[in-house]
């Protein structure tokens, strides 16, 4: 019963929170409307989520978010230094191939987005079998170490979130 | 002359200046980097922090001076985080296709010599889509 009414509880909560933030004030009417939207939209869109992965909202998720936020700040300083002080011909930009251990499309999307936001790397493409990411690194002395860092720092943590 | 500014104003001003600096550096990176792929790095990361700083300043300013609480900044941050990587991804893919057809006069990204192999026996999804016969793979 509850599973039929709330096929995607995480989406429901997200919709309610986003709705409340959009309304920008805490009123009972707004909350009721938010709950209605949060219940109706997941039911209507459930055919679009045939086999969605289970997302855990445990400590692993919060650690992952904190690590990514911190890395975005660190990345900004790192890129700012490169932009301001590095000559173009001294840039050691490289293409990286990151073999993937995560399999679900949602997890790969999260990883690709994370790679784009964090130090010196932009994800460009995924292999057609979905098992490797094509990543461009702005300045990396050691491509293999960079790939290992991505796998260790982000993918290993993502695996705990999408368990 | 006395400075008529409380600690809150000084804090907000400092955050705004830092944010403006990072937005400027991100834009400067977009302008001065040698090729498209390297240009992508400035706007995806540095400018995000620039915008983020302005949003933090806004979240401090309105409650502190006007007693109004606003949550729209959080939403802007959320949407920024959703859109920035996707935009970068789309630009990169379009760039790969342009390079594959040798339109881009700037071969700085080594795409002219070909992308690295996936190491899995399959190609990259951009060039092996449903209309694979229409896409020109990079040489």
Interface residues (C-beta under 8 A of the other chain):
Chain A: X18 X20 X21 X22 X24 X72 X73 X75 X76 X79 X80 X82 X83 X84 X88 X89 X91 X93 X95 X96 X97 X99 X112 X113 X114 X115 X116 X117 X118 X119 X120 X122 X123 X124 X125 X126 X127 X128 X129 X130 X131 X132 X134 X136 X138
Chain B: X22 X25 X26 X28 X29 X32 X33 X34 X37 X38 X40 X41 X42 X44 X45 X46 X48 X49 X50 X52 X70 X71 X72 X74 X75 X78 X81 X82 X84 X85 X86 X88 X89 X92 X93 X96 X109 X110 X115 X116 X117 X118 X119 X120 X121 X122 X123 X124 X125 X126 X128 X129
